Amino acid sequence: MHPLQERFQSAEQDCQQYLALLEQEREALAKQDMAALEQLLEQKRPFAESLITHDQEIKRYCQANNIATDGLAQHVEQSADEALQQQYQQFLAALAQCKQANDRNARLVFHSQHNTRSMLDLLRNQGEPGSGIYDQLGNRSRSGISRDLSKA
């Protein structure tokens, strides 16, 4: 067995487990379940650290064998080891899925933040000084109370 094959296999397994957590994270984001999100963050941490370790080990292999970091795919292809090539492709596919899921979750977080900011701006009545609906303490602002037409 090629030394990289085991590394790719282990990295792919970690990617699959990380991907499962990213899917759970997507559901928690959709439900705005903060307790679940905090728990998932703790569960994701060891897998992220493990993937960093895999990356470092692959880079060490490349350095030890005088392979440019961007030449790894060519090195695997030239090895004529079909099992290694297949494992490498599976690893790359799993890594791409993780990136896609992570990007999707990041977009969900961004949209949630944007919606929250918009709601806060509406409550503060941003852009119209002196006519805010609520003050800093969350009480109705006196300047936001309108007069009756008869008193105008």
DSSP file (Angstrom, degrees, kcal/mol; ACC not computed):
  #  RESIDUE AA STRUCTURE BP1 BP2  ACC     N-H-->O    O-->H-N    N-H-->O    O-->H-N    TCO  KAPPA ALPHA  PHI   PSI    X-CA   Y-CA   Z-CA
    1    1 A M              0   0    0      0, 0.0    80,-0.0     0, 0.0     5,-0.0   0.000 360.0 360.0 360.0 134.5    0.0    0.0    0.0
    2    2 A H    >>  -     0   0    0      1,-0.1     4,-0.9     2,-0.0     3,-0.9  -0.429 360.0-122.6 -67.4 141.2    1.3    3.4   -0.9
    3    3 A P  H 3> S+     0   0    0      0, 0.0     4,-0.9     0, 0.0    -1,-0.1   0.807 111.4  51.9 -58.8 -29.5    2.0    5.7    2.1
    4    4 A L  H 3> S+     0   0    0      1,-0.2     4,-3.1     2,-0.2     5,-0.3   0.780  94.9  70.6 -77.4 -25.6   -0.4    8.3    0.8
    5    5 A Q  H <> S+     0   0    0     -3,-0.9     4,-2.4     1,-0.2    -1,-0.2   0.921 100.0  45.9 -59.6 -45.1   -3.2    5.9    0.3
    6    6 A E  H  X S+     0   0    0     -4,-0.9     4,-2.5     2,-0.2    -1,-0.2   0.894 113.3  50.7 -64.1 -39.5   -3.8    5.5    4.0
    7    7 A R  H  X S+     0   0    0     -4,-0.9     4,-2.6     2,-0.2    -2,-0.2   0.922 111.7  47.1 -64.4 -44.4   -3.5    9.2    4.6
    8    8 A F  H  X S+     0   0    0     -4,-3.1     4,-2.5     2,-0.2    -2,-0.2   0.898 112.6  50.2 -64.1 -39.9   -6.1    9.9    1.8
    9    9 A Q  H  X S+     0   0    0     -4,-2.4     4,-2.2    -5,-0.3    -2,-0.2   0.935 112.9  44.9 -64.8 -46.4   -8.4    7.2    3.2
   10   10 A S  H  X S+     0   0    0     -4,-2.5     4,-2.2     1,-0.2    -2,-0.2   0.908 114.2  49.7 -63.5 -42.5   -8.2    8.6    6.8
   11   11 A A  H  X S+     0   0    0     -4,-2.6     4,-2.4     1,-0.2    -2,-0.2   0.887 109.4  51.8 -64.9 -38.9   -8.7   12.2    5.5
   12   12 A E  H  X S+     0   0    0     -4,-2.5     4,-2.4     2,-0.2    -1,-0.2   0.913 108.7  50.6 -65.0 -41.1  -11.7   11.2    3.4
   13   13 A Q  H  X S+     0   0    0     -4,-2.2     4,-2.0     1,-0.2    -2,-0.2   0.913 111.2  48.4 -62.1 -42.3  -13.3    9.5    6.5
   14   14 A D  H  X S+     0   0    0     -4,-2.2     4,-2.5     1,-0.2    -1,-0.2   0.891 110.0  52.8 -64.3 -38.6  -12.8   12.6    8.5
   15   15 A C  H  X S+     0   0    0     -4,-2.4     4,-2.8     1,-0.2    -2,-0.2   0.914 107.9  50.9 -61.7 -42.7  -14.3   14.7    5.7
   16   16 A Q  H  X S+     0   0    0     -4,-2.4     4,-1.9     2,-0.2    -2,-0.2   0.900 112.6  45.6 -63.8 -40.8  -17.4   12.5    5.6
   17   17 A Q  H  X S+     0   0    0     -4,-2.0     4,-1.7     2,-0.2    -1,-0.2   0.890 113.6  49.3 -69.3 -38.7  -17.9   12.9    9.4
   18   18 A Y  H  X S+     0   0    0     -4,-2.5     4,-2.2     1,-0.2    -2,-0.2   0.895 109.0  53.7 -64.6 -40.1  -17.3   16.6    9.1
   19   19 A L  H  X S+     0   0    0     -4,-2.8     4,-2.0     1,-0.2    -2,-0.2   0.892 105.1  53.6 -62.2 -40.6  -19.8   16.8    6.3
   20   20 A A  H  X S+     0   0    0     -4,-1.9     4,-1.9     1,-0.2    -1,-0.2   0.897 109.6  48.3 -61.3 -40.1  -22.4   15.1    8.4
   21   21 A L  H  X S+     0   0    0     -4,-1.7     4,-2.4     1,-0.2    -1,-0.2   0.870 108.1  54.6 -68.2 -36.0  -21.9   17.7   11.1
   22   22 A L  H  X S+     0   0    0     -4,-2.2     4,-2.1     2,-0.2    -2,-0.2   0.870 106.8  51.5 -64.5 -35.9  -22.1   20.5    8.5
   23   23 A E  H  X S+     0   0    0     -4,-2.0     4,-1.9     2,-0.2    -2,-0.2   0.913 110.5  47.8 -66.1 -42.4  -25.5   19.0    7.4
   24   24 A Q  H  X S+     0   0    0     -4,-1.9     4,-2.3     1,-0.2    -2,-0.2   0.882 109.8  54.2 -63.5 -37.5  -26.7   19.1   11.0
   25   25 A E  H  X S+     0   0    0     -4,-2.4     4,-2.7     2,-0.2    -2,-0.2   0.898 104.5  54.1 -63.1 -41.0  -25.4   22.6   11.3
   26   26 A R  H  X S+     0   0    0     -4,-2.1     4,-2.3     1,-0.2    -1,-0.2   0.925 109.8  47.4 -59.2 -44.8  -27.4   23.7    8.3
   27   27 A E  H  X S+     0   0    0     -4,-1.9     4,-1.9     1,-0.2    -1,-0.2   0.906 112.4  48.9 -63.9 -41.5  -30.6   22.3   10.0
   28   28 A A  H  X>S+     0   0    0     -4,-2.3     5,-2.5     1,-0.2     4,-0.8   0.875 110.7  51.3 -66.7 -36.9  -29.7   24.1   13.2
   29   29 A L  H  <5S+     0   0    0     -4,-2.7     3,-0.5     3,-0.2    -2,-0.2   0.913 108.9  50.7 -64.8 -42.0  -29.1   27.3   11.3
   30   30 A A  H  <5S+     0   0    0     -4,-2.3    -2,-0.2     1,-0.2    -1,-0.2   0.873 116.7  40.6 -63.1 -36.8  -32.5   27.0    9.6
   31   31 A K  H  <5S-     0   0    0     -4,-1.9    -1,-0.2    -5,-0.2    -2,-0.2   0.537 106.2-129.6 -86.7  -7.7  -34.2   26.5   13.0
   32   32 A Q  T  <5 +     0   0    0     -4,-0.8     2,-1.2    -3,-0.5    -3,-0.2   0.900  45.5 167.2  55.3  44.4  -32.0   29.1   14.6
   33   33 A D     >< -     0   0    0     -5,-2.5     4,-2.1     1,-0.2    -1,-0.2  -0.741  13.7-179.0 -91.7  91.9  -31.2   26.6   17.4
   34   34 A M  H  > S+     0   0    0     -2,-1.2     4,-2.3     1,-0.2     5,-0.2   0.843  78.2  55.3 -64.9 -35.7  -28.3   28.3   19.2
   35   35 A A  H  > S+     0   0    0      1,-0.2     4,-1.9     2,-0.2    -1,-0.2   0.925 110.4  45.6 -64.5 -43.4  -27.8   25.5   21.7
   36   36 A A  H  > S+     0   0    0      1,-0.2     4,-2.6     2,-0.2    -2,-0.2   0.883 111.0  54.1 -66.0 -37.9  -27.4   22.9   18.9
   37   37 A L  H  X S+     0   0    0     -4,-2.1     4,-2.1     2,-0.2    -2,-0.2   0.905 108.3  48.7 -63.6 -41.4  -25.1   25.3   17.0
   38   38 A E  H  X S+     0   0    0     -4,-2.3     4,-1.6     2,-0.2    -1,-0.2   0.910 112.7  48.3 -64.0 -41.5  -22.8   25.6   20.0
   39   39 A Q  H  X S+     0   0    0     -4,-1.9     4,-1.8     1,-0.2    -2,-0.2   0.904 111.1  50.2 -65.3 -41.9  -22.8   21.9   20.5
   40   40 A L  H  X S+     0   0    0     -4,-2.6     4,-2.5     1,-0.2    -1,-0.2   0.861 104.6  58.4 -65.5 -35.8  -22.0   21.3   16.8
   41   41 A L  H  X S+     0   0    0     -4,-2.1     4,-1.5     1,-0.2    -1,-0.2   0.920 107.7  46.7 -59.2 -43.4  -19.2   23.8   17.0
   42   42 A E  H  < S+     0   0    0     -4,-1.6    -1,-0.2     1,-0.2    -2,-0.2   0.871 113.2  49.1 -65.8 -37.2  -17.5   21.7   19.7
   43   43 A Q  H  X S+     0   0    0     -4,-1.8     4,-0.6     1,-0.2    -2,-0.2   0.825 110.3  51.1 -71.9 -31.7  -18.1   18.5   17.7
   44   44 A K  H  X S+     0   0    0     -4,-2.5     4,-2.3     1,-0.2     3,-0.5   0.811  92.5  76.7 -74.9 -30.3  -16.6   20.0   14.5
   45   45 A R  H  X S+     0   0    0     -4,-1.5     4,-2.4     1,-0.2     5,-0.2   0.882  92.5  48.5 -52.9 -50.1  -13.4   21.3   16.1
   46   46 A P  H  > S+     0   0    0      0, 0.0     4,-2.2     0, 0.0    -1,-0.2   0.867 112.6  49.6 -62.6 -33.6  -11.6   17.9   16.4
   47   47 A F  H  X S+     0   0    0     -4,-0.6     4,-2.5    -3,-0.5    -2,-0.2   0.891 109.8  50.3 -71.8 -38.2  -12.4   17.1   12.7
   48   48 A A  H  X S+     0   0    0     -4,-2.3     4,-1.8     2,-0.2    -1,-0.2   0.923 112.8  47.2 -63.1 -42.7  -11.1   20.5   11.6
   49   49 A E  H  X S+     0   0    0     -4,-2.4     4,-2.0    -5,-0.2    -2,-0.2   0.890 111.2  51.8 -64.6 -38.9   -7.9   19.9   13.5
   50   50 A S  H  X S+     0   0    0     -4,-2.2     4,-2.5    -5,-0.2    -2,-0.2   0.896 107.9  51.3 -64.8 -40.8   -7.6   16.4   12.1
   51   51 A L  H  X S+     0   0    0     -4,-2.5     4,-2.2     1,-0.2    -1,-0.2   0.860 108.4  52.0 -65.8 -34.5   -8.0   17.7    8.5
   52   52 A I  H  X S+     0   0    0     -4,-1.8     4,-2.4     2,-0.2    -1,-0.2   0.907 109.1  50.6 -65.0 -41.1   -5.3   20.3    9.2
   53   53 A T  H  X S+     0   0    0     -4,-2.0     4,-2.5     2,-0.2    -2,-0.2   0.911 109.1  50.7 -63.0 -43.1   -3.1   17.4   10.4
   54   54 A H  H  X S+     0   0    0     -4,-2.5     4,-2.5     1,-0.2     5,-0.2   0.927 110.0  50.8 -59.3 -44.6   -3.8   15.4    7.2
   55   55 A D  H  X S+     0   0    0     -4,-2.2     4,-2.3     1,-0.2    -2,-0.2   0.917 110.4  48.8 -60.1 -44.1   -2.9   18.5    5.2
   56   56 A Q  H  X S+     0   0    0     -4,-2.4     4,-2.4     1,-0.2    -1,-0.2   0.898 111.1  50.2 -63.5 -40.9    0.4   18.9    7.1
   57   57 A E  H  X S+     0   0    0     -4,-2.5     4,-2.3     2,-0.2    -2,-0.2   0.897 110.3  49.6 -65.2 -40.4    1.3   15.2    6.6
   58   58 A I  H  X S+     0   0    0     -4,-2.5     4,-2.3     2,-0.2    -2,-0.2   0.906 111.1  49.9 -64.9 -41.0    0.6   15.3    2.9
   59   59 A K  H  X S+     0   0    0     -4,-2.3     4,-2.6    -5,-0.2    -2,-0.2   0.897 109.5  51.6 -64.0 -39.6    2.8   18.5    2.6
   60   60 A R  H  X S+     0   0    0     -4,-2.4     4,-2.8     2,-0.2    -2,-0.2   0.909 108.9  50.7 -62.8 -41.2    5.6   16.7    4.5
   61   61 A Y  H  X S+     0   0    0     -4,-2.3     4,-1.6     2,-0.2    -2,-0.2   0.932 110.8  49.1 -60.5 -44.9    5.3   13.7    2.2
   62   62 A C  H  <>S+     0   0    0     -4,-2.3     5,-3.3     1,-0.2    -2,-0.2   0.920 112.7  47.0 -61.7 -44.2    5.6   16.1   -0.8
   63   63 A Q  H ><5S+     0   0    0     -4,-2.6     3,-1.3     1,-0.2    -2,-0.2   0.913 111.3  51.0 -64.0 -43.1    8.6   17.9    0.7
   64   64 A A  H 3<5S+     0   0    0     -4,-2.8    -1,-0.2     1,-0.3    -2,-0.2   0.783 116.9  40.7 -65.8 -26.9   10.3   14.6    1.5
   65   65 A N  T 3<5S-     0   0    0     -4,-1.6    -1,-0.3    -5,-0.2    -2,-0.2   0.172 113.1-114.4-108.3  16.8    9.8   13.4   -2.0
   66   66 A N  T < 5 +     0   0    0     -3,-1.3     2,-0.5     1,-0.2    -3,-0.2   0.897  63.8 150.2  52.4  47.3   10.6   16.6   -3.8
   67   67 A I      < -     0   0    0     -5,-3.3    -1,-0.2    -8,-0.1    -2,-0.1  -0.942  48.1-123.9-111.5 126.4    7.1   17.1   -5.1
   68   68 A A    >   -     0   0    0     -2,-0.5     3,-2.2     1,-0.1     4,-0.2  -0.403  25.3-118.3 -63.6 145.3    5.7   20.5   -5.6
   69   69 A T  G >  S+     0   0    0      1,-0.3     3,-1.0     2,-0.2     4,-0.2   0.873 117.9  47.7 -55.6 -39.3    2.5   21.1   -3.6
   70   70 A D  G 3  S+     0   0    0      1,-0.2    -1,-0.3     2,-0.1     4,-0.2   0.473 103.7  65.2 -81.4   0.0    0.6   21.7   -6.9
   71   71 A G  G <>  +     0   0    0     -3,-2.2     4,-2.3     1,-0.1    -1,-0.2   0.318  70.0  97.5-101.0   6.8    2.2   18.5   -8.4
   72   72 A L  H <> S+     0   0    0     -3,-1.0     4,-2.6    -4,-0.2     5,-0.2   0.914  81.3  52.3 -63.2 -43.7    0.6   16.0   -6.1
   73   73 A A  H  > S+     0   0    0      1,-0.2     4,-2.4     2,-0.2    -1,-0.2   0.908 111.3  47.4 -60.1 -41.9   -2.2   15.1   -8.6
   74   74 A Q  H  > S+     0   0    0     -4,-0.2     4,-2.4     2,-0.2    -1,-0.2   0.900 110.6  52.3 -66.1 -40.4    0.4   14.4  -11.2
   75   75 A H  H  X S+     0   0    0     -4,-2.3     4,-0.7     2,-0.2    -2,-0.2   0.919 111.1  46.7 -61.3 -44.2    2.5   12.4   -8.8
   76   76 A V  H >< S+     0   0    0     -4,-2.6     3,-0.7     1,-0.2     5,-0.5   0.914 112.8  49.9 -64.6 -43.1   -0.6   10.3   -7.9
   77   77 A E  H >< S+     0   0    0     -4,-2.4     3,-0.9     1,-0.2    -2,-0.2   0.888 110.6  49.4 -63.1 -40.0   -1.5    9.8  -11.5
   78   78 A Q  H 3< S+     0   0    0     -4,-2.4    -1,-0.2     1,-0.2    -2,-0.2   0.605  91.4  79.8 -76.5 -11.3    2.1    8.8  -12.5
   79   79 A S  T << S-     0   0    0     -4,-0.7    -1,-0.2    -3,-0.7    -2,-0.2   0.732  85.9-145.4 -69.8 -20.1    2.2    6.2   -9.6
   80   80 A A    <   +     0   0    0     -3,-0.9     2,-0.8    -4,-0.4     3,-0.1   0.693  55.6 133.9  60.3  20.2    0.2    3.7  -11.7
   81   81 A D     >  -     0   0    0     -5,-0.5     4,-2.5     1,-0.2    -1,-0.2  -0.869  40.0-168.0-101.3 102.7   -1.4    2.6   -8.5
   82   82 A E  H  > S+     0   0    0     -2,-0.8     4,-2.6     1,-0.2     5,-0.2   0.856  85.8  53.6 -62.4 -36.7   -5.2    2.4   -9.2
   83   83 A A  H  > S+     0   0    0      2,-0.2     4,-2.5     1,-0.2    -1,-0.2   0.913 110.8  47.0 -64.4 -41.7   -6.1    2.1   -5.5
   84   84 A L  H  > S+     0   0    0      2,-0.2     4,-2.6     1,-0.2    -2,-0.2   0.927 112.7  49.2 -64.2 -45.0   -4.1    5.2   -4.7
   85   85 A Q  H  X S+     0   0    0     -4,-2.5     4,-2.2     1,-0.2    -2,-0.2   0.910 112.7  47.4 -61.7 -42.8   -5.7    7.1   -7.6
   86   86 A Q  H  X S+     0   0    0     -4,-2.6     4,-2.3     2,-0.2    -1,-0.2   0.923 112.9  48.3 -65.1 -44.0   -9.2    6.1   -6.6
   87   87 A Q  H  X S+     0   0    0     -4,-2.5     4,-2.4     1,-0.2    -2,-0.2   0.888 110.6  52.1 -63.9 -39.0   -8.6    7.0   -2.9
   88   88 A Y  H  X S+     0   0    0     -4,-2.6     4,-2.6     2,-0.2    -1,-0.2   0.918 110.4  47.7 -62.5 -44.4   -7.2   10.3   -4.0
   89   89 A Q  H  X S+     0   0    0     -4,-2.2     4,-2.3     2,-0.2    -2,-0.2   0.887 111.6  50.2 -65.8 -38.7  -10.2   11.1   -6.1
   90   90 A Q  H  X S+     0   0    0     -4,-2.3     4,-2.4     2,-0.2    -1,-0.2   0.904 111.1  49.6 -64.8 -40.5  -12.6   10.0   -3.3
   91   91 A F  H  X S+     0   0    0     -4,-2.4     4,-2.6     2,-0.2    -2,-0.2   0.935 111.0  48.8 -62.7 -46.5  -10.7   12.3   -0.9
   92   92 A L  H  X S+     0   0    0     -4,-2.6     4,-2.3     1,-0.2    -2,-0.2   0.893 111.7  49.8 -61.5 -39.8  -10.9   15.2   -3.3
   93   93 A A  H  X S+     0   0    0     -4,-2.3     4,-2.2     2,-0.2    -1,-0.2   0.921 112.0  47.3 -65.2 -43.9  -14.6   14.7   -3.8
   94   94 A A  H  X S+     0   0    0     -4,-2.4     4,-2.1     1,-0.2    -2,-0.2   0.899 111.9  50.8 -63.9 -40.5  -15.2   14.6    0.0
   95   95 A L  H  X S+     0   0    0     -4,-2.6     4,-2.3     1,-0.2    -1,-0.2   0.899 109.4  50.4 -63.7 -41.2  -13.1   17.7    0.4
   96   96 A A  H  X S+     0   0    0     -4,-2.3     4,-2.5     1,-0.2    -2,-0.2   0.889 109.1  51.7 -64.7 -39.2  -15.1   19.5   -2.3
   97   97 A Q  H  X S+     0   0    0     -4,-2.2     4,-2.7     2,-0.2     5,-0.2   0.902 109.4  50.3 -63.6 -40.7  -18.4   18.5   -0.6
   98   98 A C  H  X S+     0   0    0     -4,-2.1     4,-2.7     2,-0.2    -2,-0.2   0.923 111.1  48.5 -62.6 -44.1  -17.2   19.9    2.7
   99   99 A K  H  X S+     0   0    0     -4,-2.3     4,-2.6     2,-0.2    -2,-0.2   0.923 112.5  48.4 -62.6 -44.1  -16.2   23.1    1.1
  100  100 A Q  H  X S+     0   0    0     -4,-2.5     4,-2.3     2,-0.2    -2,-0.2   0.925 114.1  45.6 -62.8 -45.5  -19.5   23.4   -0.6
  101  101 A A  H  X S+     0   0    0     -4,-2.7     4,-2.4     2,-0.2    -2,-0.2   0.891 113.3  50.2 -65.7 -39.6  -21.5   22.7    2.6
  102  102 A N  H  X S+     0   0    0     -4,-2.7     4,-2.2    -5,-0.2    -2,-0.2   0.910 111.1  48.7 -65.5 -41.9  -19.3   25.1    4.6
  103  103 A D  H  X S+     0   0    0     -4,-2.6     4,-2.1    -5,-0.2    -2,-0.2   0.900 110.7  51.5 -63.3 -40.7  -19.8   27.8    2.0
  104  104 A R  H  X S+     0   0    0     -4,-2.3     4,-2.1     1,-0.2    -2,-0.2   0.926 111.0  47.2 -61.6 -45.3  -23.6   27.2    2.1
  105  105 A N  H  X S+     0   0    0     -4,-2.4     4,-2.4     1,-0.2    -1,-0.2   0.877 109.2  54.3 -65.5 -36.8  -23.7   27.4    5.9
  106  106 A A  H  X S+     0   0    0     -4,-2.2     4,-2.5     1,-0.2    -1,-0.2   0.893 107.7  50.4 -63.2 -38.9  -21.6   30.6    5.8
  107  107 A R  H  X S+     0   0    0     -4,-2.1     4,-2.8     2,-0.2     5,-0.2   0.902 108.9  52.0 -65.4 -39.6  -24.2   32.1    3.4
  108  108 A L  H  X S+     0   0    0     -4,-2.1     4,-2.3     2,-0.2    -2,-0.2   0.917 110.8  47.5 -61.7 -42.9  -27.0   31.1    5.8
  109  109 A V  H  X S+     0   0    0     -4,-2.4     4,-2.7     2,-0.2    -2,-0.2   0.925 111.8  50.7 -62.9 -44.7  -25.2   32.8    8.6
  110  110 A F  H  X S+     0   0    0     -4,-2.5     4,-2.6     1,-0.2    -2,-0.2   0.930 111.8  46.7 -60.1 -46.4  -24.6   35.9    6.5
  111  111 A H  H  X S+     0   0    0     -4,-2.8     4,-2.7     2,-0.2    -1,-0.2   0.888 111.8  51.1 -64.9 -38.3  -28.3   36.1    5.5
  112  112 A S  H  X S+     0   0    0     -4,-2.3     4,-2.4    -5,-0.2    -1,-0.2   0.927 111.7  47.2 -63.5 -44.2  -29.4   35.6    9.1
  113  113 A Q  H  X S+     0   0    0     -4,-2.7     4,-2.7     2,-0.2    -2,-0.2   0.914 112.0  50.7 -62.6 -42.4  -27.0   38.4   10.3
  114  114 A H  H  X S+     0   0    0     -4,-2.6     4,-2.4     1,-0.2    -2,-0.2   0.921 111.3  47.8 -61.9 -44.5  -28.3   40.7    7.5
  115  115 A N  H  X S+     0   0    0     -4,-2.7     4,-2.4     2,-0.2    -1,-0.2   0.904 111.8  49.9 -63.9 -40.8  -31.9   40.0    8.4
  116  116 A T  H  X S+     0   0    0     -4,-2.4     4,-2.5     2,-0.2    -2,-0.2   0.926 111.2  48.7 -63.6 -44.6  -31.2   40.6   12.1
  117  117 A R  H  X S+     0   0    0     -4,-2.7     4,-2.7     1,-0.2    -2,-0.2   0.907 110.7  51.5 -61.0 -41.0  -29.5   43.9   11.3
  118  118 A S  H  X S+     0   0    0     -4,-2.4     4,-2.2     2,-0.2    -1,-0.2   0.912 110.4  48.3 -62.9 -42.1  -32.4   45.0    9.1
  119  119 A M  H  X S+     0   0    0     -4,-2.4     4,-2.4     2,-0.2    -1,-0.2   0.917 112.1  48.9 -64.4 -42.6  -34.8   44.2   11.9
  120  120 A L  H  X S+     0   0    0     -4,-2.5     4,-2.4     1,-0.2    -2,-0.2   0.903 110.0  51.9 -63.3 -40.1  -32.7   46.2   14.4
  121  121 A D  H  X>S+     0   0    0     -4,-2.7     5,-2.2     2,-0.2     4,-1.0   0.894 109.5  50.0 -62.7 -39.3  -32.5   49.1   11.9
  122  122 A L  H  <5S+     0   0    0     -4,-2.2     3,-0.3     2,-0.2    11,-0.2   0.923 111.2  48.4 -64.2 -43.2  -36.3   49.1   11.6
  123  123 A L  H  <5S+     0   0    0     -4,-2.4    11,-1.1     1,-0.2    10,-0.5   0.873 116.7  42.2 -64.8 -36.2  -36.7   49.1   15.3
  124  124 A R  H  <5S-     0   0    0     -4,-2.4    -1,-0.2    -5,-0.2    -2,-0.2   0.593 105.1-132.6 -83.9 -10.8  -34.3   51.9   15.7
  125  125 A N  T ><5 -     0   0    0     -4,-1.0     3,-1.5    -3,-0.3     6,-0.2   0.938  31.2-157.0  56.3  50.7  -35.8   53.7   12.7
  126  126 A Q  T 3 < +     0   0    0     -5,-2.2    -1,-0.1     1,-0.2    -5,-0.0  -0.183  68.7  33.0 -57.3 146.1  -32.3   54.3   11.2
  127  127 A G  T 3  S+     0   0    0     -3,-0.1    -1,-0.2     1,-0.0    -2,-0.1   0.260 103.2  78.9  92.0 -12.4  -31.9   57.1    8.8
  128  128 A E  S X  S-     0   0    0     -3,-1.5     3,-1.7     3,-0.0    -1,-0.0  -0.689  72.0-157.4-127.5  79.2  -34.6   59.3   10.4
  129  129 A P  T 3  S+     0   0    0      0, 0.0    -4,-0.0     0, 0.0    -3,-0.0  -0.207  74.0  19.8 -59.1 143.3  -33.0   60.9   13.4
  130  130 A G  T 3  S+     0   0    0      1,-0.1     0, 0.0    14,-0.0     0, 0.0   0.380 109.7  77.1  83.5  -5.3  -35.3   62.1   16.2
  131  131 A S    <   +     0   0    0     -3,-1.7    -1,-0.1    -6,-0.2    10,-0.0  -0.017  60.2 150.6-125.9  32.7  -38.2   60.0   15.1
  132  132 A G        -     0   0    0      1,-0.1    12,-0.2     8,-0.0     9,-0.2  -0.298  43.7-143.4 -64.9 147.3  -37.1   56.6   16.4
  133  133 A I  S    S+     0   0    0    -10,-0.5     8,-2.3   -11,-0.2     2,-0.3   0.900  85.9  23.9 -76.5 -42.7  -39.8   54.2   17.4
  134  134 A Y  B    S-A  140   0A   0    -11,-1.1     6,-0.2     6,-0.3    -1,-0.2  -0.930  76.2-135.2-124.7 148.5  -37.8   52.8   20.4
  135  135 A D    >   -     0   0    0      4,-3.0     3,-1.6    -2,-0.3     6,-0.1  -0.226  45.1 -82.0 -88.6-173.4  -35.1   54.4   22.5
  136  136 A Q  T 3  S+     0   0    0      1,-0.3    -1,-0.0     2,-0.1   -12,-0.0   0.740 129.7  53.1 -63.6 -24.1  -31.8   52.7   23.6
  137  137 A L  T 3  S-     0   0    0      2,-0.1    -1,-0.3     3,-0.0     3,-0.1   0.466 119.8-106.6 -90.6  -2.8  -33.6   51.0   26.5
  138  138 A G  S <  S+     0   0    0     -3,-1.6     2,-0.2     1,-0.3    -2,-0.1   0.543  78.2 131.0  89.6   7.2  -36.3   49.5   24.3
  139  139 A N  S    S-     0   0    0      1,-0.1    -4,-3.0    -5,-0.0    -1,-0.3  -0.588  71.3 -87.4 -90.1 155.8  -39.0   51.9   25.5
  140  140 A R  B     -A  134   0A   0     -6,-0.2    -6,-0.3    -2,-0.2     2,-0.3  -0.409  47.9-120.1 -61.4 132.5  -41.2   53.8   23.1
  141  141 A S    >   -     0   0    0     -8,-2.3     3,-0.7    -9,-0.2     4,-0.3  -0.552   7.7-142.4 -76.3 136.3  -39.5   57.0   22.1
  142  142 A R  G >  S+     0   0    0     -2,-0.3     3,-1.1     1,-0.2    -1,-0.1   0.845 103.2  56.5 -66.0 -32.6  -41.4   60.2   23.0
  143  143 A S  G 3  S+     0   0    0      1,-0.2    -1,-0.2   -11,-0.0   -10,-0.1   0.691 100.4  59.5 -74.3 -14.4  -40.2   61.7   19.8
  144  144 A G  G <  S+     0   0    0     -3,-0.7     2,-0.5   -12,-0.2    -1,-0.2   0.545  81.0 101.0 -87.7  -7.1  -41.8   58.9   17.9
  145  145 A I    <   -     0   0    0     -3,-1.1     2,-0.2    -4,-0.3   -12,-0.0  -0.662  67.9-142.4 -81.9 127.3  -45.3   59.6   19.2
  146  146 A S        -     0   0    0     -2,-0.5     2,-0.2     1,-0.1    -2,-0.1  -0.504  10.0-119.2 -90.0 158.1  -47.3   61.4   16.6
  147  147 A R        -     0   0    0     -2,-0.2     2,-0.1     1,-0.1    -1,-0.1  -0.559  31.2-100.7 -89.7 157.3  -49.8   64.1   17.3
  148  148 A D    >>  -     0   0    0     -2,-0.2     3,-0.9     1,-0.1     4,-0.6  -0.404  32.8-115.5 -68.0 155.1  -53.5   64.0   16.5
  149  149 A L  G >4 S+     0   0    0      1,-0.2     3,-0.8     2,-0.2    -1,-0.1   0.849 115.6  59.8 -60.6 -34.7  -54.5   65.9   13.3
  150  150 A S  G 34 S+     0   0    0      1,-0.2    -1,-0.2     2,-0.1    -3,-0.0   0.767 106.6  47.2 -67.6 -24.0  -56.6   68.3   15.4
  151  151 A K  G <4        0   0    0     -3,-0.9    -1,-0.2     1,-0.2    -2,-0.2   0.514 360.0 360.0 -93.7  -6.3  -53.4   69.3   17.3
  152  152 A A    <<        0   0    0     -3,-0.8    -1,-0.2    -4,-0.6    -2,-0.1   0.476 360.0 360.0 -76.2 360.0  -51.2   69.8   14.3
